[in-house]
Amino acid sequence: MKWLLDVLRGVVIGLANVIPGVSGGTMMVSMGIYDKLIYSINNLFRKFAECIRVVLPYLIGLLAGIILGSVVLNVAFENYPLPTNTLFIGLILGSLPIIMKQIRGARINAACVLIFLLFAAVVIVPKAIANGTLVGENVNGGSRALPVDVLHIILYIALGCMASASMVIPGISGSMMLKIFGYYEPIVTQTLGGTFKDAIPSGNWALVGHNLGILLPYVIGLVIGIFGVAKLIEFLLKKWKVYTYCGILGMVAASPAVILMDASVYAGFNAAVCAAAVVTLAVGIVIALKLGDDPGKPAAEGAAL
């Protein structure tokens, strides 16, 4: 029964990881398993048998949650783009107070403001450039046709590193980082979700193979990020916590603007859609605030293990 409960907890973490603005790390904290999982990940190769017994049920549940969430969101983005995106904007806005708790009481100087503005620009400027350069069906900044070549494989690995590094910090969402840089729908809902929703059921194995060429490098990046980049971020948070969170805050604060820069968000816009968008925005804010209550203390304990 405990093993099954751990699988279900993993499903919750997996669902959180595919919803931009909801932190998988926050869910680990809220369920009281953050310290245990971080310890097991950091000691996986040193105490393999012991740690794999702890990690395995969560990993199974996490993968199931990610697949389930990506398929559901694939349908949501296709049919209700604006309310779905405003739900995510609400989740992102609701996460801002959670992040700001990490630097509460700290002295905010000119360097903090500069870092905030710089990282906000890092988020907005590439999106503005992409909107001006994407062609065909992507001209309005909507879905991307992701190619599989050497340069893009390196990009997918880097995106995986970034997403996994942010996933392990309570209050920060790995999927939100993908959303910020414009790769959430292409990788999570269109490639991953589309594989299980459309490609496999229809027997389109050529498309399955193409999608695996995107997903496998991304998964490699996730693994590298968990064991490598996450430790770097942990170091930065210990050494320059205020500056690091100022940069994170800049990216998060700018991300709603980036989401709204996609013309595809407004497909089928009318009064009813607008009303639904207001509701989902409010729901997203409430959910993020409820799920992210004071993650700072458990995170510090987990990092110390």
Contacts in CASP RR format, 6 or more apart in sequence:
PFRMAT RR
TARGET T0000
AUTHOR 0000-0000-0000
METHOD contacts of the structure
MODEL  1
MKWLLDVLRGVVIGLANVIPGVSGGTMMVSMGIYDKLIYSINNLFRKFAE
CIRVVLPYLIGLLAGIILGSVVLNVAFENYPLPTNTLFIGLILGSLPIIM
KQIRGARINAACVLIFLLFAAVVIVPKAIANGTLVGENVNGGSRALPVDV
LHIILYIALGCMASASMVIPGISGSMMLKIFGYYEPIVTQTLGGTFKDAI
PSGNWALVGHNLGILLPYVIGLVIGIFGVAKLIEFLLKKWKVYTYCGILG
MVAASPAVILMDASVYAGFNAAVCAAAVVTLAVGIVIALKLGDDPGKPAA
EGAAL
3 57 0 8 1.000
4 57 0 8 1.000
6 57 0 8 1.000
6 58 0 8 1.000
7 57 0 8 1.000
7 58 0 8 1.000
7 60 0 8 1.000
7 61 0 8 1.000
7 64 0 8 1.000
8 61 0 8 1.000
9 31 0 8 1.000
9 33 0 8 1.000
9 58 0 8 1.000
9 61 0 8 1.000
10 57 0 8 1.000
10 58 0 8 1.000
10 59 0 8 1.000
10 60 0 8 1.000
10 61 0 8 1.000
10 62 0 8 1.000
10 64 0 8 1.000
10 65 0 8 1.000
11 61 0 8 1.000
11 62 0 8 1.000
11 64 0 8 1.000
11 65 0 8 1.000
11 68 0 8 1.000
12 27 0 8 1.000
12 31 0 8 1.000
13 24 0 8 1.000
13 25 0 8 1.000
13 27 0 8 1.000
13 28 0 8 1.000
13 58 0 8 1.000
13 61 0 8 1.000
13 62 0 8 1.000
13 65 0 8 1.000
14 24 0 8 1.000
14 61 0 8 1.000
14 62 0 8 1.000
14 63 0 8 1.000
14 64 0 8 1.000
14 65 0 8 1.000
14 66 0 8 1.000
14 69 0 8 1.000
15 65 0 8 1.000
15 66 0 8 1.000
15 68 0 8 1.000
15 69 0 8 1.000
16 22 0 8 1.000
16 23 0 8 1.000
16 24 0 8 1.000
16 25 0 8 1.000
16 26 0 8 1.000
16 27 0 8 1.000
16 173 0 8 1.000
16 291 0 8 1.000
17 24 0 8 1.000
17 62 0 8 1.000
17 66 0 8 1.000
17 167 0 8 1.000
17 173 0 8 1.000
17 174 0 8 1.000
17 175 0 8 1.000
18 65 0 8 1.000
18 66 0 8 1.000
18 69 0 8 1.000
18 70 0 8 1.000
18 73 0 8 1.000
18 175 0 8 1.000
18 188 0 8 1.000
19 69 0 8 1.000
19 73 0 8 1.000
19 88 0 8 1.000
19 91 0 8 1.000
19 173 0 8 1.000
19 175 0 8 1.000
20 88 0 8 1.000
20 91 0 8 1.000
20 92 0 8 1.000
20 173 0 8 1.000
20 174 0 8 1.000
20 175 0 8 1.000
20 176 0 8 1.000
20 178 0 8 1.000
20 179 0 8 1.000
20 184 0 8 1.000
20 255 0 8 1.000
21 88 0 8 1.000
21 90 0 8 1.000
21 91 0 8 1.000
21 92 0 8 1.000
21 94 0 8 1.000
21 95 0 8 1.000
21 173 0 8 1.000
21 175 0 8 1.000
21 176 0 8 1.000
21 179 0 8 1.000
21 288 0 8 1.000
22 91 0 8 1.000
22 173 0 8 1.000
22 175 0 8 1.000
22 176 0 8 1.000
22 287 0 8 1.000
22 288 0 8 1.000
22 291 0 8 1.000
23 95 0 8 1.000
23 167 0 8 1.000
23 169 0 8 1.000
23 170 0 8 1.000
23 171 0 8 1.000
23 172 0 8 1.000
23 173 0 8 1.000
23 174 0 8 1.000
23 291 0 8 1.000
23 292 0 8 1.000
23 295 0 8 1.000
24 167 0 8 1.000
24 170 0 8 1.000
24 173 0 8 1.000
24 174 0 8 1.000
25 34 0 8 1.000
25 167 0 8 1.000
25 168 0 8 1.000
25 169 0 8 1.000
25 170 0 8 1.000
25 171 0 8 1.000
25 295 0 8 1.000
26 98 0 8 1.000
26 170 0 8 1.000
26 171 0 8 1.000
26 291 0 8 1.000
26 292 0 8 1.000
26 295 0 8 1.000
27 291 0 8 1.000
28 34 0 8 1.000
28 37 0 8 1.000
28 170 0 8 1.000
29 170 0 8 1.000
29 292 0 8 1.000
29 295 0 8 1.000
29 296 0 8 1.000
29 298 0 8 1.000
29 299 0 8 1.000
30 291 0 8 1.000
30 292 0 8 1.000
30 293 0 8 1.000
30 295 0 8 1.000
32 298 0 8 1.000
33 58 0 8 1.000
34 170 0 8 1.000
34 298 0 8 1.000
34 299 0 8 1.000
34 302 0 8 1.000
35 298 0 8 1.000
35 301 0 8 1.000
35 302 0 8 1.000
35 305 0 8 1.000
36 54 0 8 1.000
37 54 0 8 1.000
37 55 0 8 1.000
37 58 0 8 1.000
38 168 0 8 1.000
38 302 0 8 1.000
38 303 0 8 1.000
38 305 0 8 1.000
39 51 0 8 1.000
39 302 0 8 1.000
39 305 0 8 1.000
40 50 0 8 1.000
40 51 0 8 1.000
40 54 0 8 1.000
40 55 0 8 1.000
41 51 0 8 1.000
41 55 0 8 1.000
41 226 0 8 1.000
41 227 0 8 1.000
42 305 0 8 1.000
43 50 0 8 1.000
43 51 0 8 1.000
44 51 0 8 1.000
44 52 0 8 1.000
44 55 0 8 1.000
66 192 0 8 1.000
67 192 0 8 1.000
67 193 0 8 1.000
67 196 0 8 1.000
69 193 0 8 1.000
70 188 0 8 1.000
70 189 0 8 1.000
70 192 0 8 1.000
70 193 0 8 1.000
70 194 0 8 1.000
70 196 0 8 1.000
71 193 0 8 1.000
71 194 0 8 1.000
71 196 0 8 1.000
71 197 0 8 1.000
73 84 0 8 1.000
73 188 0 8 1.000
73 189 0 8 1.000
73 193 0 8 1.000
74 189 0 8 1.000
74 190 0 8 1.000
74 193 0 8 1.000
74 194 0 8 1.000
74 197 0 8 1.000
75 197 0 8 1.000
76 84 0 8 1.000
77 84 0 8 1.000
77 185 0 8 1.000
77 189 0 8 1.000
80 273 0 8 1.000
80 276 0 8 1.000
81 264 0 8 1.000
81 265 0 8 1.000
81 266 0 8 1.000
81 267 0 8 1.000
81 268 0 8 1.000
82 265 0 8 1.000
82 266 0 8 1.000
82 267 0 8 1.000
82 268 0 8 1.000
82 269 0 8 1.000
82 273 0 8 1.000
82 274 0 8 1.000
82 276 0 8 1.000
82 277 0 8 1.000
83 273 0 8 1.000
83 276 0 8 1.000
83 277 0 8 1.000
83 279 0 8 1.000
83 280 0 8 1.000
84 280 0 8 1.000
85 259 0 8 1.000
85 260 0 8 1.000
85 262 0 8 1.000
85 265 0 8 1.000
85 277 0 8 1.000
86 277 0 8 1.000
86 278 0 8 1.000
86 280 0 8 1.000
86 281 0 8 1.000
87 280 0 8 1.000
87 281 0 8 1.000
87 283 0 8 1.000
87 284 0 8 1.000
88 176 0 8 1.000
88 179 0 8 1.000
88 259 0 8 1.000
88 284 0 8 1.000
89 256 0 8 1.000
89 259 0 8 1.000
89 260 0 8 1.000
89 281 0 8 1.000
90 256 0 8 1.000
90 280 0 8 1.000
90 281 0 8 1.000
90 282 0 8 1.000
90 283 0 8 1.000
90 284 0 8 1.000
90 285 0 8 1.000
90 288 0 8 1.000
91 173 0 8 1.000
91 176 0 8 1.000
91 284 0 8 1.000
91 285 0 8 1.000
91 287 0 8 1.000
91 288 0 8 1.000
92 173 0 8 1.000
92 176 0 8 1.000
92 179 0 8 1.000
92 252 0 8 1.000
92 255 0 8 1.000
92 256 0 8 1.000
92 288 0 8 1.000
93 256 0 8 1.000
93 281 0 8 1.000
93 284 0 8 1.000
93 285 0 8 1.000
93 288 0 8 1.000
94 284 0 8 1.000
94 285 0 8 1.000
94 288 0 8 1.000
94 289 0 8 1.000
95 171 0 8 1.000
95 172 0 8 1.000
95 173 0 8 1.000
95 176 0 8 1.000
95 252 0 8 1.000
95 288 0 8 1.000
95 292 0 8 1.000
96 249 0 8 1.000
96 252 0 8 1.000
96 253 0 8 1.000
97 289 0 8 1.000
98 171 0 8 1.000
98 288 0 8 1.000
98 289 0 8 1.000
98 292 0 8 1.000
98 295 0 8 1.000
99 171 0 8 1.000
99 172 0 8 1.000
99 245 0 8 1.000
99 248 0 8 1.000
99 249 0 8 1.000
99 252 0 8 1.000
100 249 0 8 1.000
101 294 0 8 1.000
101 296 0 8 1.000
102 241 0 8 1.000
102 245 0 8 1.000
102 296 0 8 1.000
103 241 0 8 1.000
103 242 0 8 1.000
103 245 0 8 1.000
103 246 0 8 1.000
103 249 0 8 1.000
106 241 0 8 1.000
106 242 0 8 1.000
107 242 0 8 1.000
108 242 0 8 1.000
108 246 0 8 1.000
111 243 0 8 1.000
112 242 0 8 1.000
112 243 0 8 1.000
112 246 0 8 1.000
113 246 0 8 1.000
115 243 0 8 1.000
115 246 0 8 1.000
115 247 0 8 1.000
116 246 0 8 1.000
116 247 0 8 1.000
116 249 0 8 1.000
116 250 0 8 1.000
116 253 0 8 1.000
117 250 0 8 1.000
118 247 0 8 1.000
119 246 0 8 1.000
119 247 0 8 1.000
119 248 0 8 1.000
119 249 0 8 1.000
119 250 0 8 1.000
119 251 0 8 1.000
119 254 0 8 1.000
120 250 0 8 1.000
120 251 0 8 1.000
120 253 0 8 1.000
120 254 0 8 1.000
121 254 0 8 1.000
122 251 0 8 1.000
123 180 0 8 1.000
123 181 0 8 1.000
123 250 0 8 1.000
123 251 0 8 1.000
123 254 0 8 1.000
123 255 0 8 1.000
123 258 0 8 1.000
124 254 0 8 1.000
124 257 0 8 1.000
124 258 0 8 1.000
126 181 0 8 1.000
127 181 0 8 1.000
127 182 0 8 1.000
127 258 0 8 1.000
127 261 0 8 1.000
128 261 0 8 1.000
130 141 0 8 1.000
130 182 0 8 1.000
131 140 0 8 1.000
131 141 0 8 1.000
131 261 0 8 1.000
131 262 0 8 1.000
132 139 0 8 1.000
134 140 0 8 1.000
134 141 0 8 1.000
134 142 0 8 1.000
134 144 0 8 1.000
137 143 0 8 1.000
137 145 0 8 1.000
138 144 0 8 1.000
138 145 0 8 1.000
140 262 0 8 1.000
140 263 0 8 1.000
140 264 0 8 1.000
141 261 0 8 1.000
141 262 0 8 1.000
141 263 0 8 1.000
141 264 0 8 1.000
142 185 0 8 1.000
142 262 0 8 1.000
142 263 0 8 1.000
142 264 0 8 1.000
143 185 0 8 1.000
143 186 0 8 1.000
143 190 0 8 1.000
143 264 0 8 1.000
144 182 0 8 1.000
144 183 0 8 1.000
144 185 0 8 1.000
144 186 0 8 1.000
146 152 0 8 1.000
146 186 0 8 1.000
146 187 0 8 1.000
146 191 0 8 1.000
146 214 0 8 1.000
148 210 0 8 1.000
148 213 0 8 1.000
148 214 0 8 1.000
152 214 0 8 1.000
153 213 0 8 1.000
153 217 0 8 1.000
154 217 0 8 1.000
156 187 0 8 1.000
156 214 0 8 1.000
156 217 0 8 1.000
156 218 0 8 1.000
156 221 0 8 1.000
157 217 0 8 1.000
157 218 0 8 1.000
157 220 0 8 1.000
157 221 0 8 1.000
157 224 0 8 1.000
158 221 0 8 1.000
159 178 0 8 1.000
159 181 0 8 1.000
159 183 0 8 1.000
159 187 0 8 1.000
159 218 0 8 1.000
159 221 0 8 1.000
160 218 0 8 1.000
160 219 0 8 1.000
160 220 0 8 1.000
160 221 0 8 1.000
160 222 0 8 1.000
160 224 0 8 1.000
160 225 0 8 1.000
161 221 0 8 1.000
161 222 0 8 1.000
161 224 0 8 1.000
161 225 0 8 1.000
161 229 0 8 1.000
162 174 0 8 1.000
162 177 0 8 1.000
162 178 0 8 1.000
162 181 0 8 1.000
162 229 0 8 1.000
163 174 0 8 1.000
163 175 0 8 1.000
163 177 0 8 1.000
163 178 0 8 1.000
163 222 0 8 1.000
164 174 0 8 1.000
164 221 0 8 1.000
164 222 0 8 1.000
164 223 0 8 1.000
164 224 0 8 1.000
164 225 0 8 1.000
164 226 0 8 1.000
164 229 0 8 1.000
164 230 0 8 1.000
165 225 0 8 1.000
165 226 0 8 1.000
165 228 0 8 1.000
165 229 0 8 1.000
165 230 0 8 1.000
165 232 0 8 1.000
165 233 0 8 1.000
166 172 0 8 1.000
166 173 0 8 1.000
166 174 0 8 1.000
166 176 0 8 1.000
166 177 0 8 1.000
166 233 0 8 1.000
167 173 0 8 1.000
167 174 0 8 1.000
168 226 0 8 1.000
168 230 0 8 1.000
168 233 0 8 1.000
169 233 0 8 1.000
169 237 0 8 1.000
169 299 0 8 1.000
170 292 0 8 1.000
170 295 0 8 1.000
170 296 0 8 1.000
170 298 0 8 1.000
170 299 0 8 1.000
171 292 0 8 1.000
171 295 0 8 1.000
172 248 0 8 1.000
172 252 0 8 1.000
175 184 0 8 1.000
175 188 0 8 1.000
176 252 0 8 1.000
176 255 0 8 1.000
177 251 0 8 1.000
178 184 0 8 1.000
178 187 0 8 1.000
178 188 0 8 1.000
179 255 0 8 1.000
179 258 0 8 1.000
179 259 0 8 1.000
180 251 0 8 1.000
180 252 0 8 1.000
180 254 0 8 1.000
180 255 0 8 1.000
180 258 0 8 1.000
182 258 0 8 1.000
187 214 0 8 1.000
187 215 0 8 1.000
187 218 0 8 1.000
191 211 0 8 1.000
191 214 0 8 1.000
191 215 0 8 1.000
192 211 0 8 1.000
192 215 0 8 1.000
194 211 0 8 1.000
195 207 0 8 1.000
195 208 0 8 1.000
195 211 0 8 1.000
195 212 0 8 1.000
195 215 0 8 1.000
198 204 0 8 1.000
198 207 0 8 1.000
199 205 0 8 1.000
199 207 0 8 1.000
199 208 0 8 1.000
199 211 0 8 1.000
200 208 0 8 1.000
233 244 0 8 1.000
234 303 0 8 1.000
236 244 0 8 1.000
237 244 0 8 1.000
237 245 0 8 1.000
237 303 0 8 1.000
238 303 0 8 1.000
259 265 0 8 1.000
END
